[in-house]
Amino acid sequence: MSSATRLRPFRTTAFKLAAGYLVVFGLFAGGLIGYLVWETSSVLIRDVDQRLTTDARRLGQHYQRAGINGLFTAMQESAQRPGNRLYALLTPDGVEVINSVGLLPDGVWDEAGLARFAYKQIGPEGHERDSRAIVRIILLPDGFRALIGLDIGQTDVIRQAIGRAAMVSMVLLAILAILGWFYVNKRVLKRLDGISQSTARIMDGNLSERIAVMGTGDEFDRLADQLNVMLDRLERLMNGLKEVSDNIAHDLRTPLTRMRNQMEDALRQPPDNATDRAALENALGEAERLMATFQALLTIARVEAGGRRHTLSQTDLGQVLTDVMELYEPVAEDKGVSLSFKPAPEAVMATVNRELVGLAAANLIDNALKYGAGEGGTIELALSKAAGMAVLTVTDDGPGIPNGDRVRVKDRFVRLDKSRTADGSGLGLALVEAVAAFHDGALELGDADPGLRATLTLPLGSPEAGS
């Protein structure tokens, strides 16, 4: 873990998450427990009131039938029964003739109605304990006063038990929050810190560094997979940039040196219009070839950057290839090469960049004309559809490319020894490879027996993708 995280633990995401969950669940648990306490107390009080009302009605019936003597007898019998009921009877002279409560607080007999008070409860063996009671004082017509009540000490016990449960719950909740903090701190933040360290090494120049994938399939693994795919592409682009720089330094040095030598030779010669013109024409030709090379490099860079994806549209590939054929038929005719096109049985519509696909097809045909079919040879351009892919094939009957070189020739500036005498910069197949990758397709070079078969596959896509 980084030193900043160790020095300031209370500012970490783990602590904030744990504290947030503790507050949220604490409020929820506190509210729930408070509601349970209130509801339990309400139910018990309603039960006490109902029992007191029922008991008062029962004793009132005894009083109506037998007067004060009947009430005295009924209360005395009830007081002797075990339970939490409380009874007391006060004469007009202030004498308690019945008292199952014990010592009553001062002022209990003064007013009729409900009253609550604390008292000493005497157990079966004479033991005393603090308790509480709810009583109802009833004023009788002949000056007597009756007390009926219930001991609610058990209710307080229940309330206290709920309160203890609440405290235990809050302590457990705090412990769980702390454990959650440690879990997030050790597991989640450790993964994040690992990603941070890997990115720091990448920024220091180690482009081969990758984010660790733990194999759990969680969000961090999915993030690591996506980051690694991005890093793979960045590494390819950086390596490609390095290769381009190296290749420019080596492959473009020759035409620039040749141009410089031609100009120096012309300057050393006496002024002559014909000689000067020839030197300028040669220099112009070299400059045009250099410009074509730089344009090809620029196109490859733009394609690999993926900046033209907004230009994808539903395109009739057959029409694109027909246009390319019309462009190269005069060139093939001048070289004595038979150029033909075999279209698909039905229209092949694909969501592609029309300009780039046409450029790729043109480079494949140009490559076949330069290095493949010679005079009297044939080149066939074919279009088909298979397994949701458009298949564009260019076949010639030339010398072909050895199997060991078919991957290498798709790199920038790679030219085989037998093709170095022909015009070209070694960027044609690299451009086609970039166009294939841009469309999530592929370029494959195979044996046409004799000759070379170059196959460009492009996903057909959906009409909505290009809208």
Number of C-alpha atoms within 10 A of each C-alpha: 14 12 7 10 15 11 9 9 13 12 12 15 16 22 19 14 15 22 18 13 17 20 15 12 16 17 13 12 16 16 12 13 18 15 12 14 19 13 12 16 16 12 12 15 15 12 12 18 18 12 15 20 14 12 16 19 12 13 19 16 14 19 18 11 11 12 13 15 12 17 21 20 16 15 23 18 10 17 20 12 9 8 10 14 22 21 21 22 23 18 14 12 8 12 10 14 11 19 17 19 22 14 10 14 10 7 7 17 19 10 12 15 13 16 14 15 13 15 19 15 20 15 9 8 6 8 9 12 11 10 17 18 19 21 25 23 21 19 17 13 7 10 12 17 20 25 25 24 26 21 22 20 19 13 15 13 12 15 17 13 13 17 15 12 13 18 14 12 16 18 13 12 18 19 13 15 21 17 13 19 20 16 15 18 21 13 12 15 19 15 21 14 14 16 18 14 15 17 19 13 14 16 11 9 10 13 17 11 17 19 22 15 16 11 9 9 11 11 9 19 17 14 15 19 17 13 16 18 13 12 19 16 14 13 16 13 15 13 13 15 13 12 15 17 11 13 15 16 11 11 15 17 12 11 16 15 11 14 19 13 14 18 16 12 12 18 12 9 10 9 10 9 9 9 14 18 12 13 20 16 12 16 20 13 14 16 15 12 17 16 12 14 20 16 12 18 20 12 16 20 17 14 21 19 14 14 11 13 14 11 13 17 20 20 20 15 25 20 15 16 22 15 13 17 19 10 12 15 15 13 14 22 13 9 16 15 20 17 21 14 16 14 18 16 9 10 15 20 20 24 23 25 20 17 11 20 22 18 17 22 21 20 19 23 26 17 20 25 23 15 22 23 26 20 14 11 17 21 25 17 23 18 23 19 19 10 8 12 17 22 23 23 23 23 27 30 21 21 17 22 18 13 11 8 13 16 12 13 19 22 20 21 24 19 19 15 7 9 13 13 10 10 10 18 19 22 23 27 22 23 26 24 22 26 27 22 16 22 22 11 18 18 23 14 23 17 18 16 13 12 20 25 24 23 20 25 23 25 21 22 18 13 13 9 13 17 11
